[in-house]
Amino acid sequence: AVGRPAILVATYSWEGYHKKLKEFTEKVGTPLRVFLLTIPTDKVEKETERRLKLRQADPNNLSDVTTNERVQELYARYQPITSDTGIWVMELDSTAPPEENVEKIVASLADLRKN
């Protein structure tokens, strides 16, 4: 519905996608908040290894990213969405406890709540 909040989960790894997302939300009149989940630089190697092991061990894993080579390939062309695009962006540490990130997200959405 026009003007109603929605949750969209995606990577949007290319600048063209960022522009399309902003155009779409402006067209339908929906507020846009982007929560960018990242891994702190000092934790990237260890966290990547941990996640790859989980994916490789999971027989139901649907991801095509199961090797370090594939991670590096995607990382090389990844363009993170930033507030420079005029889009509201909050960066969150994906290695933090989920409760911590949920608390930050809920607090940042307070102004969108209708009484």
C-alpha positions as a Markdown table, in Angstrom:
| # | Residue | x | y | z |
|---|---|---|---|---|
| 1 | Ala | 0.0 | 0.0 | 0.0 |
| 2 | Val | 1.2 | 3.5 | -0.8 |
| 3 | Gly | 2.9 | 5.2 | 2.0 |
| 4 | Arg | 3.0 | 2.1 | 4.2 |
| 5 | Pro | 6.3 | 0.8 | 5.7 |
| 6 | Ala | 7.7 | -2.4 | 4.2 |
| 7 | Ile | 10.7 | -4.5 | 4.9 |
| 8 | Leu | 12.9 | -5.4 | 2.1 |
| 9 | Val | 16.0 | -7.7 | 2.5 |
| 10 | Ala | 18.6 | -7.4 | -0.2 |
| 11 | Thr | 22.2 | -6.7 | -0.9 |
| 12 | Tyr | 21.9 | -3.9 | -3.5 |
| 13 | Ser | 25.5 | -4.3 | -4.3 |
| 14 | Trp | 25.6 | -1.9 | -7.3 |
| 15 | Glu | 25.1 | 1.8 | -7.5 |
| 16 | Gly | 22.4 | 1.4 | -10.1 |
| 17 | Tyr | 20.4 | -0.6 | -7.7 |
| 18 | His | 20.7 | 2.2 | -5.1 |
| 19 | Lys | 19.3 | 4.7 | -7.5 |
| 20 | Lys | 16.4 | 2.5 | -8.5 |
| 21 | Leu | 15.6 | 1.8 | -4.9 |
| 22 | Lys | 15.5 | 5.5 | -4.0 |
| 23 | Glu | 13.4 | 6.3 | -7.1 |
| 24 | Phe | 10.9 | 3.5 | -6.3 |
| 25 | Thr | 10.4 | 4.6 | -2.7 |
| 26 | Glu | 9.9 | 8.2 | -3.8 |
| 27 | Lys | 7.4 | 7.2 | -6.4 |
| 28 | Val | 5.2 | 5.2 | -4.0 |
| 29 | Gly | 5.7 | 7.6 | -1.1 |
| 30 | Thr | 7.3 | 5.1 | 1.3 |
| 31 | Pro | 9.9 | 6.2 | 3.8 |
| 32 | Leu | 13.3 | 4.5 | 3.1 |
| 33 | Arg | 15.6 | 3.4 | 5.8 |
| 34 | Val | 18.6 | 1.2 | 5.0 |
| 35 | Phe | 20.3 | -0.9 | 7.6 |
| 36 | Leu | 23.7 | -1.9 | 6.2 |
| 37 | Leu | 25.0 | -5.0 | 8.0 |
| 38 | Thr | 28.8 | -5.0 | 7.8 |
| 39 | Ile | 31.7 | -6.9 | 9.4 |
| 40 | Pro | 34.4 | -4.8 | 11.1 |
| 41 | Thr | 37.6 | -4.8 | 9.2 |
| 42 | Asp | 39.5 | -6.6 | 12.0 |
| 43 | Lys | 37.0 | -9.4 | 12.0 |
| 44 | Val | 36.5 | -10.0 | 8.3 |
| 45 | Glu | 38.9 | -12.9 | 7.8 |
| 46 | Lys | 37.7 | -14.9 | 10.8 |
| 47 | Glu | 34.0 | -14.2 | 10.3 |
| 48 | Thr | 34.2 | -15.1 | 6.6 |
| 49 | Glu | 35.9 | -18.4 | 7.4 |
| 50 | Arg | 33.3 | -19.1 | 10.1 |
| 51 | Arg | 30.4 | -18.4 | 7.7 |
| 52 | Leu | 31.9 | -20.4 | 4.8 |
| 53 | Lys | 32.3 | -23.4 | 7.1 |
| 54 | Leu | 28.7 | -23.2 | 8.1 |
| 55 | Arg | 27.5 | -22.9 | 4.5 |
| 56 | Gln | 29.7 | -25.8 | 3.4 |
| 57 | Ala | 28.4 | -28.0 | 6.2 |
| 58 | Asp | 24.8 | -27.3 | 5.5 |
| 59 | Pro | 23.2 | -29.7 | 3.0 |
| 60 | Asn | 20.3 | -27.3 | 2.5 |
| 61 | Asn | 22.4 | -24.2 | 1.8 |
| 62 | Leu | 21.3 | -22.4 | -1.3 |
| 63 | Ser | 24.1 | -19.8 | -1.4 |
| 64 | Asp | 26.5 | -19.9 | -4.3 |
| 65 | Val | 29.1 | -18.2 | -2.1 |
| 66 | Thr | 30.8 | -21.2 | -0.6 |
| 67 | Thr | 34.5 | -20.5 | -1.2 |
| 68 | Asn | 36.9 | -17.8 | -0.3 |
| 69 | Glu | 37.6 | -17.2 | -4.0 |
| 70 | Arg | 33.9 | -16.5 | -4.6 |
| 71 | Val | 33.8 | -14.1 | -1.6 |
| 72 | Gln | 36.8 | -12.2 | -3.0 |
| 73 | Glu | 35.2 | -12.0 | -6.4 |
| 74 | Leu | 32.0 | -10.5 | -5.0 |
| 75 | Tyr | 33.9 | -8.2 | -2.7 |
| 76 | Ala | 35.9 | -6.8 | -5.6 |
| 77 | Arg | 32.8 | -5.5 | -7.3 |
| 78 | Tyr | 30.6 | -4.6 | -4.3 |
| 79 | Gln | 29.5 | -1.0 | -4.0 |
| 80 | Pro | 28.0 | -0.4 | -0.6 |
| 81 | Ile | 25.0 | 1.9 | -0.3 |
| 82 | Thr | 25.9 | 5.1 | 1.5 |
| 83 | Ser | 24.2 | 8.2 | 2.7 |
| 84 | Asp | 26.0 | 10.1 | 0.0 |
| 85 | Thr | 23.2 | 8.9 | -2.4 |
| 86 | Gly | 20.6 | 10.9 | -0.3 |
| 87 | Ile | 19.4 | 7.7 | 1.2 |
| 88 | Trp | 19.2 | 7.3 | 5.0 |
| 89 | Val | 21.7 | 4.6 | 6.0 |
| 90 | Met | 22.6 | 3.1 | 9.3 |
| 91 | Glu | 25.6 | 0.8 | 9.4 |
| 92 | Leu | 25.3 | -2.1 | 11.9 |
| 93 | Asp | 28.0 | -4.6 | 13.0 |
| 94 | Ser | 26.7 | -8.0 | 11.8 |
| 95 | Thr | 28.9 | -9.7 | 14.3 |
| 96 | Ala | 27.3 | -7.9 | 17.3 |
| 97 | Pro | 24.6 | -9.7 | 19.3 |
| 98 | Pro | 21.3 | -9.6 | 17.3 |
| 99 | Glu | 19.5 | -8.0 | 20.2 |
| 100 | Glu | 21.9 | -5.0 | 20.1 |
| 101 | Asn | 21.2 | -4.4 | 16.4 |
| 102 | Val | 17.4 | -4.9 | 16.8 |
| 103 | Glu | 17.4 | -2.3 | 19.6 |
| 104 | Lys | 19.2 | 0.2 | 17.3 |
| 105 | Ile | 16.9 | -0.5 | 14.4 |
| 106 | Val | 13.7 | -0.1 | 16.6 |
| 107 | Ala | 15.0 | 3.2 | 18.1 |
| 108 | Ser | 15.8 | 4.6 | 14.6 |
| 109 | Leu | 12.3 | 3.9 | 13.4 |
| 110 | Ala | 10.5 | 5.7 | 16.3 |
| 111 | Asp | 9.7 | 8.7 | 14.1 |
| 112 | Leu | 7.8 | 6.5 | 11.6 |
| 113 | Arg | 5.4 | 5.2 | 14.2 |
| 114 | Lys | 1.8 | 6.5 | 14.0 |
| 115 | Asn | -0.1 | 7.1 | 17.3 |
